Amino acid sequence: MRSGFVSFIGRPNAGKSTLVNRLVGVKVAIVSDKPQTTRNRILAVKNRPDGQIVVLDTPGIHKPLHRMNVRMVDAALETIREVDLLVLVADASEPVGHGDRFVLDLVRKTSTPCVLALNKIDQVAKPTLLPIIDGYRQQHTFAGIVPISALTGDGVDALETVIISHLPEGEPLYPEDFLTDQPERVMAAEIVREKLLRYTGAELPFTTAVVVDRFEEPENEPERRGVIRIYATILVERESQKPIVIGRAGDMIKRIGTDARRDLEALLDARVFLDLHVKVNPDWREDERLLDDLGVPRSSDRAARRQMRKR
């Protein structure tokens, strides 16, 4: 048996969250075509007959401009030093840029072994793939290089095999039925934000957040036959953004709510009542208390992760 912690790192929009969902077989991280979709550190577990992979999906490494972004990048950087294996997820469909070189430099500075997952090969002509692989091979001695498509699943089984082979021998770190460390409250907010990005992302790519104000579970919790009532607030930074989220006669917020409720009912295995409101908060990305409520980790959360390893 092998088991250990694996951190998925890379530039924003490289496909890390899509890969995590594909690997564990369940949607634990929201996905979007907008960069910086992942804001918090997500732990997910993949159990296999020969071991257990504990994946840490981290925010994309980028130049931080707000307190929120500083936290996001810190969460990604801290995991580099605290895991058994790194998986660098790179977008094969995009030319290697400054951001890619910055992440590669971080990898070179650590002694942690690193596997390169060359993602989005479904968007790349096969003759061009070998030169891309060779270019990365010249930059660093990777523990393995695996071309994959997180979207289609091509190559993901091979990546999983390479990952497990580089983990230390040991018993599983988490129970067999453990899937993720994300509280239902946080996952509910993230699902609403995913739909918000889907329908308004072109106009509001980074300036929105979702806070769950109340999460009321039915009294007959063991049977889950009642209605879970979720009251959430969508935050925007400017008054002019509020009507974009609400839409004409409320059609946009209704669409967001309907789509989110469908996913929430599947996630929670219960009927869901979802109540959404919109509020203007110009400084929410600099509000430390609010960032705590949103689940964006502080740098001091490192101690909690160390304690987690001692289980």
Secondary structure, DSSP 8 states (H G I E B T S, - for coil): -EEEEEEEE-STTSSHHHHHHHHHSS--S---SSTT---S-EEEEEEETTEEEEEEE--------SHHHHHHHHHHHHHHTTSSEEEEEEETTS---HHHHHHHHHHHTS-S-EEEEEE-GGGS-HHHHHHHHHHHHHH---SEEEE--TTT-TTHHHHHHHHHHTS-B---SS-TT--B---HHHHHHHHHHHHHHHHHTTT-SSS-EEEEEEEE--S-TTTT-SEEEEEEEEEESSGGGHHHHH-GGGHHHHHHHHHHHHHHHHHHTSEEEEEEEEEE-TTGGG-HHHHHHTT---GGGHHHHHHHHT-
